[in-house]
Amino acid sequence: MNRKFLITGAVFGLLAVILGAFAAHGLKESISSESLNSFETGVRFQMYHAFLLLIIGSWKSFAEKSLNTIFYLFCLGVILFSGSIYLLSTGSIIGIDFTLIALVTPLGGTLLILGWAILLLKFIKLKKK
């Protein structure tokens, strides 16, 4: 088991539940339905990757170097992707125009895609038992 993955997955999951509840109850009347949908997309992607980190954290199949690369790609990807969506969605409430960080969202998405691609390659290279 990889403690780093498990703790990070649990933190991402905890925050996704809190942010999802906040969106459903606290933001519903404060932001547009389009912004609310975007916020929920950020929460959903964060939760998907929280589950993935928990699953990977319970494996013993991969080398530490591969795991570190996957870990940092997913963590940075979630922070940039979901984090930028949270800021862009709530900018009208906060009173700050976050449109300058809009390019961070696809960068975060690209990091998530790279993490999944490396994970796929590792699965392909697994030896049959």
N, CA, C and O atoms as a printed pandas DataFrame, in Angstrom:
     atom_number atom_name residue_name chain_id  residue_number  x_coord  y_coord  z_coord
0              1         N          MET        A               1    0.839   -1.185    0.000
1              2        CA          MET        A               1    0.000    0.000    0.000
2              3         C          MET        A               1    0.880    1.244    0.000
3              4         O          MET        A               1    1.949    1.278    0.610
4              5         N          ASN        A               2    0.406    2.244   -0.691
5              6        CA          ASN        A               2    1.150    3.476   -0.786
6              7         C          ASN        A               2    0.398    4.559   -0.012
7              8         O          ASN        A               2   -0.630    5.068   -0.458
8              9         N          ARG        A               3    0.929    4.888    1.137
9             10        CA          ARG        A               3    0.291    5.826    2.062
10            11         C          ARG        A               3    0.043    7.192    1.426
11            12         O          ARG        A               3   -1.002    7.802    1.652
12            13         N          LYS        A               4    1.000    7.672    0.632
13            14        CA          LYS        A               4    0.883    8.982   -0.017
14            15         C          LYS        A               4   -0.355    9.028   -0.921
15            16         O          LYS        A               4   -1.104   10.005   -0.900
16            17         N          PHE        A               5   -0.566    7.981   -1.706
17            18        CA          PHE        A               5   -1.736    7.910   -2.583
18            19         C          PHE        A               5   -3.025    7.848   -1.773
19            20         O          PHE        A               5   -4.001    8.532   -2.080
20            21         N          LEU        A               6   -3.014    7.025   -0.742
21            22        CA          LEU        A               6   -4.217    6.839    0.063
22            23         C          LEU        A               6   -4.617    8.128    0.778
23            24         O          LEU        A               6   -5.792    8.493    0.784
24            25         N          ILE        A               7   -3.659    8.812    1.373
25            26        CA          ILE        A               7   -3.963   10.066    2.077
26            27         C          ILE        A               7   -4.447   11.132    1.095
27            28         O          ILE        A               7   -5.437   11.815    1.357
28            29         N          THR        A               8   -3.756   11.274   -0.025
29            30        CA          THR        A               8   -4.144   12.283   -1.009
30            31         C          THR        A               8   -5.517   11.964   -1.592
31            32         O          THR        A               8   -6.338   12.864   -1.775
32            33         N          GLY        A               9   -5.770   10.688   -1.884
33            34        CA          GLY        A               9   -7.085   10.295   -2.385
34            35         C          GLY        A               9   -8.183   10.615   -1.392
35            36         O          GLY        A               9   -9.249   11.098   -1.773
36            37         N          ALA        A              10   -7.928   10.349   -0.119
37            38        CA          ALA        A              10   -8.915   10.644    0.920
38            39         C          ALA        A              10   -9.145   12.146    1.067
39            40         O          ALA        A              10  -10.282   12.582    1.245
40            41         N          VAL        A              11   -8.083   12.936    0.995
41            42        CA          VAL        A              11   -8.214   14.401    1.086
42            43         C          VAL        A              11   -8.997   14.931   -0.116
43            44         O          VAL        A              11   -9.910   15.741    0.048
44            45         N          PHE        A              12   -8.642   14.475   -1.331
45            46        CA          PHE        A              12   -9.370   14.911   -2.526
46            47         C          PHE        A              12  -10.849   14.516   -2.432
47            48         O          PHE        A              12  -11.727   15.301   -2.790
48            49         N          GLY        A              13  -11.121   13.301   -1.952
49            50        CA          GLY        A              13  -12.505   12.850   -1.807
50            51         C          GLY        A              13  -13.268   13.674   -0.785
51            52         O          GLY        A              13  -14.403   14.083   -1.032
52            53         N          LEU        A              14  -12.650   13.915    0.356
53            54        CA          LEU        A              14  -13.269   14.731    1.399
54            55         C          LEU        A              14  -13.608   16.120    0.872
55            56         O          LEU        A              14  -14.721   16.613    1.056
56            57         N          LEU        A              15  -12.634   16.742    0.217
57            58        CA          LEU        A              15  -12.870   18.082   -0.321
58            59         C          LEU        A              15  -13.926   18.079   -1.419
59            60         O          LEU        A              15  -14.697   19.032   -1.534
60            61         N          ALA        A              16  -13.973   17.024   -2.226
61            62        CA          ALA        A              16  -14.987   16.939   -3.284
62            63         C          ALA        A              16  -16.392   16.868   -2.687
63            64         O          ALA        A              16  -17.316   17.502   -3.196
64            65         N          VAL        A              17  -16.551   16.104   -1.618
65            66        CA          VAL        A              17  -17.863   16.025   -0.966
66            67         C          VAL        A              17  -18.240   17.378   -0.372
67            68         O          VAL        A              17  -19.375   17.829   -0.528
68            69         N          ILE        A              18  -17.304   18.020    0.304
69            70        CA          ILE        A              18  -17.580   19.326    0.907
70            71         C          ILE        A              18  -17.919   20.353   -0.178
71            72         O          ILE        A              18  -18.897   21.090   -0.052
72            73         N          LEU        A              19  -17.111   20.399   -1.241
73            74        CA          LEU        A              19  -17.357   21.363   -2.308
74            75         C          LEU        A              19  -18.645   21.049   -3.073
75            76         O          LEU        A              19  -19.355   21.961   -3.496
76            77         N          GLY        A              20  -18.942   19.769   -3.247
77            78        CA          GLY        A              20  -20.195   19.395   -3.904
78            79         C          GLY        A              20  -21.403   19.824   -3.091
79            80         O          GLY        A              20  -22.379   20.332   -3.643
80            81         N          ALA        A              21  -21.343   19.624   -1.790
81            82        CA          ALA        A              21  -22.437   20.061   -0.917
82            83         C          ALA        A              21  -22.548   21.582   -0.911
83            84         O          ALA        A              21  -23.649   22.133   -0.924
84            85         N          PHE        A              22  -21.407   22.246   -0.891
85            86        CA          PHE        A              22  -21.397   23.712   -0.939
86            87         C          PHE        A              22  -22.047   24.203   -2.228
87            88         O          PHE        A              22  -22.824   25.157   -2.211
88            89         N          ALA        A              23  -21.729   23.553   -3.340
89            90        CA          ALA        A              23  -22.313   23.953   -4.623
90            91         C          ALA        A              23  -23.817   23.734   -4.621
91            92         O          ALA        A              23  -24.575   24.600   -5.058
92            93         N          ALA        A              24  -24.249   22.582   -4.131
93            94        CA          ALA        A              24  -25.669   22.248   -4.155
94            95         C          ALA        A              24  -26.502   23.133   -3.235
95            96         O          ALA        A              24  -27.646   23.462   -3.548
96            97         N          HIS        A              25  -25.926   23.513   -2.109
97            98        CA          HIS        A              25  -26.704   24.260   -1.122
98            99         C          HIS        A              25  -26.325   25.730   -1.020
99           100         O          HIS        A              25  -27.187   26.571   -0.768
100          101         N          GLY        A              26  -25.064   26.052   -1.210
101          102        CA          GLY        A              26  -24.628   27.434   -1.005
102          103         C          GLY        A              26  -24.503   28.256   -2.275
103          104         O          GLY        A              26  -24.666   29.476   -2.249
104          105         N          LEU        A              27  -24.216   27.597   -3.377
105          106        CA          LEU        A              27  -24.003   28.338   -4.626
106          107         C          LEU        A              27  -25.215   28.349   -5.538
107          108         O          LEU        A              27  -25.293   29.161   -6.461
108          109         N          LYS        A              28  -26.149   27.467   -5.291
109          110        CA          LYS        A              28  -27.286   27.270   -6.185
110          111         C          LYS        A              28  -27.986   28.580   -6.555
111          112         O          LYS        A              28  -28.338   28.790   -7.715
112          113         N          GLU        A              29  -28.180   29.432   -5.598
113          114        CA          GLU        A              29  -28.891   30.698   -5.831
114          115         C          GLU        A              29  -27.955   31.857   -6.161
115          116         O          GLU        A              29  -28.417   32.941   -6.517
116          117         N          SER        A              30  -26.644   31.639   -6.047
117          118        CA          SER        A              30  -25.690   32.739   -6.168
118          119         C          SER        A              30  -25.002   32.839   -7.518
119          120         O          SER        A              30  -24.521   33.909   -7.894
120          121         N          ILE        A              31  -24.951   31.731   -8.252
121          122        CA          ILE        A              31  -24.274   31.747   -9.550
122          123         C          ILE        A              31  -25.213   31.201  -10.617
123          124         O          ILE        A              31  -26.223   30.570  -10.308
124          125         N          SER        A              32  -24.872   31.447  -11.860
125          126        CA          SER        A              32  -25.709   30.986  -12.968
126          127         C          SER        A              32  -25.705   29.463  -13.038
127          128         O          SER        A              32  -24.809   28.807  -12.505
128          129         N          SER        A              33  -26.708   28.916  -13.695
129          130        CA          SER        A              33  -26.772   27.454  -13.826
130          131         C          SER        A              33  -25.589   26.935  -14.637
131          132         O          SER        A              33  -25.116   25.824  -14.397
132          133         N          GLU        A              34  -25.111   27.718  -15.586
133          134        CA          GLU        A              34  -23.924   27.325  -16.364
134          135         C          GLU        A              34  -22.691   27.255  -15.461
135          136         O          GLU        A              34  -21.903   26.314  -15.550
136          137         N          SER        A              35  -22.531   28.249  -14.599
137          138        CA          SER        A              35  -21.401   28.247  -13.667
138          139         C          SER        A              35  -21.522   27.110  -12.658
139          140         O          SER        A              35  -20.524   26.491  -12.288
140          141         N          LEU        A              36  -22.747   26.839  -12.216
141          142        CA          LEU        A              36  -22.969   25.740  -11.279
142          143         C          LEU        A              36  -22.617   24.404  -11.937
143          144         O          LEU        A              36  -21.995   23.546  -11.311
144          145         N          ASN        A              37  -23.014   24.232  -13.191
145          146        CA          ASN        A              37  -22.662   23.009  -13.920
146          147         C          ASN        A              37  -21.152   22.868  -14.056
147          148         O          ASN        A              37  -20.618   21.768  -13.914
148          149         N          SER        A              38  -20.467   23.962  -14.329
149          150        CA          SER        A              38  -19.007   23.926  -14.428
150          151         C          SER        A              38  -18.393   23.545  -13.095
151          152         O          SER        A              38  -17.486   22.714  -13.038
152          153         N          PHE        A              39  -18.882   24.150  -12.021
153          154        CA          PHE        A              39  -18.375   23.843  -10.683
154          155         C          PHE        A              39  -18.551   22.354  -10.393
155          156         O          PHE        A              39  -17.640   21.700   -9.884
156          157         N          GLU        A              40  -19.730   21.827  -10.722
157          158        CA          GLU        A              40  -20.001   20.408  -10.494
158          159         C          GLU        A              40  -19.089   19.519  -11.337
159          160         O          GLU        A              40  -18.738   18.418  -10.910
160          161         N          THR        A              41  -18.705   19.975  -12.513
161          162        CA          THR        A              41  -17.748   19.228  -13.336
162          163         C          THR        A              41  -16.409   19.141  -12.620
163          164         O          THR        A              41  -15.783   18.082  -12.597
164          165         N          GLY        A              42  -15.967   20.251  -12.034
165          166        CA          GLY        A              42  -14.731   20.245  -11.261
166          167         C          GLY        A              42  -14.796   19.267  -10.101
167          168         O          GLY        A              42  -13.840   18.535   -9.844
168          169         N          VAL        A              43  -15.932   19.254   -9.394
169          170        CA          VAL        A              43  -16.114   18.334   -8.262
170          171         C          VAL        A              43  -16.095   16.890   -8.750
171          172         O          VAL        A              43  -15.462   16.029   -8.139
172          173         N          ARG        A              44  -16.788   16.633   -9.846
173          174        CA          ARG        A              44  -16.867   15.270  -10.382
174          175         C          ARG        A              44  -15.487   14.740  -10.771
175          176         O          ARG        A              44  -15.134   13.610  -10.431
176          177         N          PHE        A              45  -14.708   15.558  -11.485
177          178        CA          PHE        A              45  -13.370   15.126  -11.888
178          179         C          PHE        A              45  -12.459   14.953  -10.678
179          180         O          PHE        A              45  -11.622   14.050  -10.655
180          181         N          GLN        A              46  -12.616   15.801   -9.687
181          182        CA          GLN        A              46  -11.823   15.651   -8.470
182          183         C          GLN        A              46  -12.164   14.328   -7.782
183          184         O          GLN        A              46  -11.267   13.628   -7.312
184          185         N          MET        A              47  -13.444   13.984   -7.721
185          186        CA          MET        A              47  -13.844   12.741   -7.065
186          187         C          MET        A              47  -13.389   11.523   -7.862
187          188         O          MET        A              47  -12.955   10.532   -7.273
188          189         N          TYR        A              48  -13.480   11.578   -9.198
189          190        CA          TYR        A              48  -12.980   10.456  -10.011
190          191         C          TYR        A              48  -11.524   10.177   -9.674
191          192         O          TYR        A              48  -11.125    9.025   -9.504
192          193         N          HIS        A              49  -10.739   11.232   -9.581
193          194        CA          HIS        A              49   -9.307   11.043   -9.345
194          195         C          HIS        A              49   -9.006   10.712   -7.883
195          196         O          HIS        A              49   -7.985   10.090   -7.588
196          197         N          ALA        A              50   -9.879   11.120   -6.971
197          198        CA          ALA        A              50   -9.736   10.685   -5.576
198          199         C          ALA        A              50   -9.881    9.170   -5.502
199          200         O          ALA        A              50   -9.079    8.494   -4.858
200          201         N          PHE        A              51  -10.914    8.636   -6.168
201          202        CA          PHE        A              51  -11.103    7.185   -6.188
202          203         C          PHE        A              51   -9.917    6.491   -6.845
203          204         O          PHE        A              51   -9.439    5.466   -6.359
204          205         N          LEU        A              52   -9.456    7.050   -7.935
205          206        CA          LEU        A              52   -8.327    6.441   -8.640
206          207         C          LEU        A              52   -7.077    6.407   -7.757
207          208         O          LEU        A              52   -6.373    5.398   -7.720
208          209         N          LEU        A              53   -6.803    7.489   -7.058
209          210        CA          LEU        A              53   -5.645    7.513   -6.164
210          211         C          LEU        A              53   -5.785    6.462   -5.057
211          212         O          LEU        A              53   -4.803    5.826   -4.674
212          213         N          LEU        A              54   -6.998    6.284   -4.550
213          214        CA          LEU        A              54   -7.217    5.260   -3.518
214          215         C          LEU        A              54   -6.977    3.860   -4.081
215          216         O          LEU        A              54   -6.402    3.004   -3.408
216          217         N          ILE        A              55   -7.412    3.638   -5.299
217          218        CA          ILE        A              55   -7.208    2.322   -5.925
218          219         C          ILE        A              55   -5.723    2.072   -6.173
219          220         O          ILE        A              55   -5.197    1.014   -5.826
220          221         N          ILE        A              56   -5.058    3.050   -6.772
221          222        CA          ILE        A              56   -3.627    2.896   -7.065
222          223         C          ILE        A              56   -2.840    2.724   -5.774
223          224         O          ILE        A              56   -1.879    1.956   -5.726
224          225         N          GLY        A              57   -3.241    3.432   -4.736
225          226        CA          GLY        A              57   -2.557    3.347   -3.449
226          227         C          GLY        A              57   -2.606    1.975   -2.819
227          228         O          GLY        A              57   -1.783    1.656   -1.961
228          229         N          SER        A              58   -3.556    1.160   -3.231
229          230        CA          SER        A              58   -3.656   -0.186   -2.665
230          231         C          SER        A              58   -2.950   -1.243   -3.519
231          232         O          SER        A              58   -2.944   -2.418   -3.153
232          233         N          TRP        A              59   -2.364   -0.851   -4.636
233          234        CA          TRP        A              59   -1.618   -1.779   -5.504
234          235         C          TRP        A              59   -0.172   -1.909   -5.059
235          236         O          TRP        A              59    0.369   -1.054   -4.358
236          237         N          LYS        A              60    0.432   -3.002   -5.489
237          238        CA          LYS        A              60    1.861   -3.202   -5.263
238          239         C          LYS        A              60    2.550   -3.577   -6.572
239          240         O          LYS        A              60    3.633   -4.162   -6.556
240          241         N          SER        A              61    1.931   -3.246   -7.704
241          242        CA          SER        A              61    2.387   -3.742   -8.997
242          243         C          SER        A              61    3.431   -2.880   -9.702
243          244         O          SER        A              61    4.162   -3.393  -10.549
244          245         N          PHE        A              62    3.526   -1.617   -9.391
245          246        CA          PHE        A              62    4.356   -0.721  -10.186
246          247         C          PHE        A              62    5.602   -0.266   -9.433
247          248         O          PHE        A              62    5.646   -0.256   -8.203
248          249         N          ALA        A              63    6.607    0.107  -10.215
249          250        CA          ALA        A              63    7.837    0.661   -9.641
250          251         C          ALA        A              63    7.547    2.029   -9.037
251          252         O          ALA        A              63    6.633    2.734   -9.464
252          253         N          GLU        A              64    8.338    2.383   -8.045
253          254        CA          GLU        A              64    8.152    3.653   -7.336
254          255         C          GLU        A              64    8.262    4.857   -8.268
255          256         O          GLU        A              64    7.516    5.824   -8.112
256          257         N          LYS        A              65    9.173    4.815   -9.228
257          258        CA          LYS        A              65    9.352    5.940  -10.153
258          259         C          LYS        A              65    8.079    6.181  -10.961
259          260         O          LYS        A              65    7.651    7.323  -11.125
260          261         N          SER        A              66    7.483    5.117  -11.458
261          262        CA          SER        A              66    6.236    5.237  -12.216
262          263         C          SER        A              66    5.126    5.792  -11.341
263          264         O          SER        A              66    4.354    6.650  -11.768
264          265         N          LEU        A              67    5.054    5.300  -10.125
265          266        CA          LEU        A              67    4.016    5.770   -9.210
266          267         C          LEU        A              67    4.177    7.252   -8.897
267          268         O          LEU        A              67    3.187    7.981   -8.837
268          269         N          ASN        A              68    5.393    7.701   -8.698
269          270        CA          ASN        A              68    5.621    9.115   -8.409
270          271         C          ASN        A              68    5.184    9.996   -9.571
271          272         O          ASN        A              68    4.554   11.034   -9.366
272          273         N          THR        A              69    5.517    9.583  -10.789
273          274        CA          THR        A              69    5.116   10.357  -11.963
274          275         C          THR        A              69    3.597   10.434  -12.056
275          276         O          THR        A              69    3.029   11.508  -12.255
276          277         N          ILE        A              70    2.950    9.288  -11.911
277          278        CA          ILE        A              70    1.483    9.249  -11.971
278          279         C          ILE        A              70    0.884   10.097  -10.846
279          280         O          ILE        A              70   -0.066   10.847  -11.068
280          281         N          PHE        A              71    1.431    9.976   -9.665
281          282        CA          PHE        A              71    0.930   10.736   -8.512
282          283         C          PHE        A              71    0.975   12.240   -8.781
283          284         O          PHE        A              71   -0.024   12.937   -8.601
284          285         N          TYR        A              72    2.128   12.735   -9.209
285          286        CA          TYR        A              72    2.263   14.180   -9.419
286          287         C          TYR        A              72    1.437   14.675  -10.602
287          288         O          TYR        A              72    0.909   15.786  -10.555
288          289         N          LEU        A              73    1.316   13.882  -11.654
289          290        CA          LEU        A              73    0.468   14.277  -12.782
290          291         C          LEU        A              73   -0.986   14.397  -12.330
291          292         O          LEU        A              73   -1.659   15.376  -12.654
292          293         N          PHE        A              74   -1.470   13.407  -11.586
293          294        CA          PHE        A              74   -2.859   13.457  -11.135
294          295         C          PHE        A              74   -3.097   14.572  -10.120
295          296         O          PHE        A              74   -4.106   15.274  -10.199
296          297         N          CYS        A              75   -2.192   14.739   -9.179
297          298        CA          CYS        A              75   -2.376   15.788   -8.167
298          299         C          CYS        A              75   -2.361   17.174   -8.797
299          300         O          CYS        A              75   -3.261   17.981   -8.566
300          301         N          LEU        A              76   -1.339   17.442   -9.590
301          302        CA          LEU        A              76   -1.257   18.750  -10.230
302          303         C          LEU        A              76   -2.410   18.942  -11.212
303          304         O          LEU        A              76   -2.957   20.039  -11.327
304          305         N          GLY        A              77   -2.776   17.873  -11.917
305          306        CA          GLY        A              77   -3.895   17.953  -12.850
306          307         C          GLY        A              77   -5.198   18.306  -12.154
307          308         O          GLY        A              77   -5.940   19.166  -12.628
308          309         N          VAL        A              78   -5.483   17.649  -11.032
309          310        CA          VAL        A              78   -6.712   17.938  -10.287
310          311         C          VAL        A              78   -6.693   19.371   -9.760
311          312         O          VAL        A              78   -7.688   20.088   -9.860
312          313         N          ILE        A              79   -5.572   19.779   -9.208
313          314        CA          ILE        A              79   -5.486   21.137   -8.645
314          315         C          ILE        A              79   -5.688   22.181   -9.736
315          316         O          ILE        A              79   -6.449   23.130   -9.555
316          317         N          LEU        A              80   -5.012   22.009  -10.863
317          318        CA          LEU        A              80   -5.139   22.994  -11.940
318          319         C          LEU        A              80   -6.497   22.916  -12.625
319          320         O          LEU        A              80   -7.123   23.946  -12.876
320          321         N          PHE        A              81   -6.962   21.702  -12.932
321          322        CA          PHE        A              81   -8.227   21.548  -13.643
322          323         C          PHE        A              81   -9.401   21.951  -12.756
323          324         O          PHE        A              81  -10.118   22.905  -13.060
324          325         N          SER        A              82   -9.592   21.227  -11.669
325          326        CA          SER        A              82  -10.740   21.502  -10.805
326          327         C          SER        A              82  -10.609   22.855  -10.111
327          328         O          SER        A              82  -11.579   23.607  -10.009
328          329         N          GLY        A              83   -9.405   23.157   -9.636
329          330        CA          GLY        A              83   -9.203   24.438   -8.948
330          331         C          GLY        A              83   -9.519   25.633   -9.816
331          332         O          GLY        A              83  -10.158   26.581   -9.361
332          333         N          SER        A              84   -9.082   25.599  -11.057
333          334        CA          SER        A              84   -9.370   26.727  -11.949
334          335         C          SER        A              84  -10.862   26.810  -12.262
335          336         O          SER        A              84  -11.411   27.905  -12.389
336          337         N          ILE        A              85  -11.512   25.664  -12.385
337          338        CA          ILE        A              85  -12.966   25.672  -12.617
338          339         C          ILE        A              85  -13.686   26.266  -11.409
339          340         O          ILE        A              85  -14.630   27.040  -11.572
340          341         N          TYR        A              86  -13.255   25.915  -10.209
341          342        CA          TYR        A              86  -13.885   26.477   -9.004
342          343         C          TYR        A              86  -13.754   28.006   -8.999
343          344         O          TYR        A              86  -14.718   28.722   -8.728
344          345         N          LEU        A              87  -12.557   28.485   -9.302
345          346        CA          LEU        A              87  -12.342   29.937   -9.312
346          347         C          LEU        A              87  -13.122   30.624  -10.425
347          348         O          LEU        A              87  -13.743   31.663  -10.203
348          349         N          LEU        A              88  -13.089   30.046  -11.617
349          350        CA          LEU        A              88  -13.816   30.647  -12.743
350          351         C          LEU        A              88  -15.321   30.662  -12.487
351          352         O          LEU        A              88  -16.003   31.617  -12.860
352          353         N          SER        A              89  -15.840   29.618  -11.858
353          354        CA          SER        A              89  -17.277   29.522  -11.598
354          355         C          SER        A              89  -17.757   30.478  -10.526
355          356         O          SER        A              89  -18.893   30.949  -10.576
356          357         N          THR        A              90  -16.909   30.767   -9.563
357          358        CA          THR        A              90  -17.324   31.602   -8.425
358          359         C          THR        A              90  -16.763   33.020   -8.485
359          360         O          THR        A              90  -16.928   33.793   -7.541
360          361         N          GLY        A              91  -16.112   33.360   -9.569
361          362        CA          GLY        A              91  -15.512   34.690   -9.683
362          363         C          GLY        A              91  -16.502   35.820   -9.486
363          364         O          GLY        A              91  -16.150   36.858   -8.927
364          365         N          SER        A              92  -17.741   35.637   -9.938
365          366        CA          SER        A              92  -18.745   36.695   -9.792
366          367         C          SER        A              92  -19.103   36.932   -8.325
367          368         O          SER        A              92  -19.420   38.058   -7.941
368          369         N          ILE        A              93  -19.056   35.900   -7.519
369          370        CA          ILE        A              93  -19.353   36.046   -6.083
370          371         C          ILE        A              93  -18.173   36.689   -5.365
371          372         O          ILE        A              93  -18.341   37.592   -4.546
372          373         N          ILE        A              94  -16.996   36.212   -5.683
373          374        CA          ILE        A              94  -15.786   36.694   -5.026
374          375         C          ILE        A              94  -15.475   38.133   -5.439
375          376         O          ILE        A              94  -14.869   38.889   -4.680
376          377         N          GLY        A              95  -15.892   38.496   -6.636
377          378        CA          GLY        A              95  -15.638   39.836   -7.132
378          379         C          GLY        A              95  -14.290   39.963   -7.818
379          380         O          GLY        A              95  -13.771   41.068   -7.975
380          381         N          ILE        A              96  -13.722   38.836   -8.226
381          382        CA          ILE        A              96  -12.436   38.835   -8.905
382          383         C          ILE        A              96  -12.620   38.193  -10.272
383          384         O          ILE        A              96  -13.255   37.146  -10.397
384          385         N          ASP        A              97  -12.067   38.821  -11.282
385          386        CA          ASP        A              97  -12.148   38.273  -12.631
386          387         C          ASP        A              97  -11.008   37.276  -12.822
387          388         O          ASP        A              97   -9.844   37.659  -12.941
388          389         N          PHE        A              98  -11.358   36.010  -12.849
389          390        CA          PHE        A              98  -10.372   34.943  -12.984
390          391         C          PHE        A              98  -10.181   34.486  -14.419
391          392         O          PHE        A              98   -9.566   33.446  -14.652
392          393         N          THR        A              99  -10.694   35.238  -15.389
393          394        CA          THR        A              99  -10.614   34.787  -16.778
394          395         C          THR        A              99   -9.181   34.625  -17.262
395          396         O          THR        A              99   -8.940   33.884  -18.216
396          397         N          LEU        A             100   -8.226   35.296  -16.633
397          398        CA          LEU        A             100   -6.832   35.141  -17.029
398          399         C          LEU        A             100   -6.291   33.742  -16.755
399          400         O          LEU        A             100   -5.328   33.308  -17.387
400          401         N          ILE        A             101   -6.914   33.038  -15.811
401          402        CA          ILE        A             101   -6.434   31.681  -15.501
402          403         C          ILE        A             101   -7.179   30.611  -16.299
403          404         O          ILE        A             101   -6.984   29.418  -16.068
404          405         N          ALA        A             102   -8.023   31.029  -17.228
405          406        CA          ALA        A             102   -8.819   30.067  -18.000
406          407         C          ALA        A             102   -7.947   29.066  -18.749
407          408         O          ALA        A             102   -8.378   27.937  -18.983
408          409         N          LEU        A             103   -6.739   29.451  -19.128
409          410        CA          LEU        A             103   -5.854   28.532  -19.838
410          411         C          LEU        A             103   -5.260   27.460  -18.933
411          412         O          LEU        A             103   -4.691   26.481  -19.417
412          413         N          VAL        A             104   -5.388   27.640  -17.636
413          414        CA          VAL        A             104   -4.888   26.655  -16.684
414          415         C          VAL        A             104   -5.762   25.393  -16.715
415          416         O          VAL        A             104   -5.268   24.289  -16.488
416          417         N          THR        A             105   -7.047   25.559  -16.993
417          418        CA          THR        A             105   -7.967   24.423  -17.003
418          419         C          THR        A             105   -7.542   23.357  -18.017
419          420         O          THR        A             105   -7.421   22.190  -17.643
420          421         N          PRO        A             106   -7.308   23.715  -19.293
421          422        CA          PRO        A             106   -6.869   22.677  -20.227
422          423         C          PRO        A             106   -5.478   22.118  -19.898
423          424         O          PRO        A             106   -5.189   20.962  -20.208
424          425         N          LEU        A             107   -4.627   22.921  -19.280
425          426        CA          LEU        A             107   -3.323   22.411  -18.852
426          427         C          LEU        A             107   -3.517   21.321  -17.799
427          428         O          LEU        A             107   -2.883   20.268  -17.860
428          429         N          GLY        A             108   -4.390   21.581  -16.843
429          430        CA          GLY        A             108   -4.704   20.568  -15.836
430          431         C          GLY        A             108   -5.297   19.324  -16.459
431          432         O          GLY        A             108   -4.947   18.206  -16.082
432          433         N          GLY        A             109   -6.204   19.514  -17.422
433          434        CA          GLY        A             109   -6.786   18.377  -18.125
434          435         C          GLY        A             109   -5.741   17.571  -18.875
435          436         O          GLY        A             109   -5.811   16.343  -18.920
436          437         N          THR        A             110   -4.775   18.260  -19.461
437          438        CA          THR        A             110   -3.693   17.583  -20.178
438          439         C          THR        A             110   -2.850   16.748  -19.222
439          440         O          THR        A             110   -2.446   15.636  -19.563
440          441         N          LEU        A             111   -2.584   17.268  -18.043
441          442        CA          LEU        A             111   -1.823   16.505  -17.044
442          443         C          LEU        A             111   -2.593   15.256  -16.615
443          444         O          LEU        A             111   -2.001   14.194  -16.420
444          445         N          LEU        A             112   -3.910   15.384  -16.468
445          446        CA          LEU        A             112   -4.723   14.217  -16.120
446          447         C          LEU        A             112   -4.671   13.177  -17.241
447          448         O          LEU        A             112   -4.552   11.981  -16.977
448          449         N          ILE        A             113   -4.759   13.631  -18.477
449          450        CA          ILE        A             113   -4.677   12.720  -19.621
450          451         C          ILE        A             113   -3.325   12.017  -19.649
451          452         O          ILE        A             113   -3.260   10.813  -19.896
452          453         N          LEU        A             114   -2.252   12.750  -19.400
453          454        CA          LEU        A             114   -0.914   12.140  -19.373
454          455         C          LEU        A             114   -0.812   11.082  -18.273
455          456         O          LEU        A             114   -0.224   10.021  -18.479
456          457         N          GLY        A             115   -1.383   11.375  -17.110
457          458        CA          GLY        A             115   -1.383   10.406  -16.023
458          459         C          GLY        A             115   -2.113    9.133  -16.408
459          460         O          GLY        A             115   -1.642    8.031  -16.125
460          461         N          TRP        A             116   -3.252    9.279  -17.048
461          462        CA          TRP        A             116   -4.009    8.108  -17.509
462          463         C          TRP        A             116   -3.241    7.353  -18.591
463          464         O          TRP        A             116   -3.256    6.122  -18.614
464          465         N          ALA        A             117   -2.576    8.072  -19.479
465          466        CA          ALA        A             117   -1.809    7.419  -20.550
466          467         C          ALA        A             117   -0.660    6.598  -19.969
467          468         O          ALA        A             117   -0.421    5.472  -20.406
468          469         N          ILE        A             118    0.046    7.146  -18.997
469          470        CA          ILE        A             118    1.141    6.403  -18.348
470          471         C          ILE        A             118    0.578    5.183  -17.626
471          472         O          ILE        A             118    1.171    4.106  -17.668
472          473         N          LEU        A             119   -0.556    5.348  -16.969
473          474        CA          LEU        A             119   -1.198    4.231  -16.288
474          475         C          LEU        A             119   -1.576    3.136  -17.299
475          476         O          LEU        A             119   -1.373    1.951  -17.033
476          477         N          LEU        A             120   -2.113    3.522  -18.428
477          478        CA          LEU        A             120   -2.452    2.557  -19.476
478          479         C          LEU        A             120   -1.211    1.809  -19.963
479          480         O          LEU        A             120   -1.242    0.589  -20.124
480          481         N          LEU        A             121   -0.122    2.540  -20.198
481          482        CA          LEU        A             121    1.118    1.888  -20.629
482          483         C          LEU        A             121    1.622    0.890  -19.592
483          484         O          LEU        A             121    2.116   -0.182  -19.942
484          485         N          LYS        A             122    1.496    1.241  -18.329
485          486        CA          LYS        A             122    1.909    0.325  -17.260
486          487         C          LYS        A             122    1.043   -0.928  -17.265
487          488         O          LYS        A             122    1.551   -2.026  -17.038
488          489         N          PHE        A             123   -0.242   -0.785  -17.519
489          490        CA          PHE        A             123   -1.129   -1.943  -17.597
490          491         C          PHE        A             123   -0.763   -2.827  -18.795
491          492         O          PHE        A             123   -0.759   -4.054  -18.698
492          493         N          ILE        A             124   -0.463   -2.193  -19.902
493          494        CA          ILE        A             124   -0.094   -2.958  -21.099
494          495         C          ILE        A             124    1.192   -3.760  -20.855
495          496         O          ILE        A             124    1.329   -4.880  -21.349
496          497         N          LYS        A             125    2.118   -3.193  -20.103
497          498        CA          LYS        A             125    3.395   -3.848  -19.840
498          499         C          LYS        A             125    3.338   -4.899  -18.724
499          500         O          LYS        A             125    4.305   -5.629  -18.511
500          501         N          LEU        A             126    2.205   -4.976  -18.011
501          502        CA          LEU        A             126    2.090   -5.976  -16.949
502          503         C          LEU        A             126    2.222   -7.372  -17.549
503          504         O          LEU        A             126    1.679   -7.661  -18.615
504          505         N          LYS        A             127    2.940   -8.215  -16.856
505          506        CA          LYS        A             127    3.115   -9.595  -17.324
506          507         C          LYS        A             127    1.912  -10.426  -16.930
507          508         O          LYS        A             127    1.353  -10.276  -15.844
508          509         N          LYS        A             128    1.534  -11.294  -17.828
509          510        CA          LYS        A             128    0.426  -12.206  -17.534
510          511         C          LYS        A             128    0.883  -13.243  -16.520
511          512         O          LYS        A             128    2.016  -13.723  -16.566
512          513         N          LYS        A             129   -0.005  -13.574  -15.618
513          514        CA          LYS        A             129    0.330  -14.569  -14.584
514          515         C          LYS        A             129   -0.403  -15.843  -14.846
515          516         O          LYS        A             129   -0.257  -16.805  -14.092
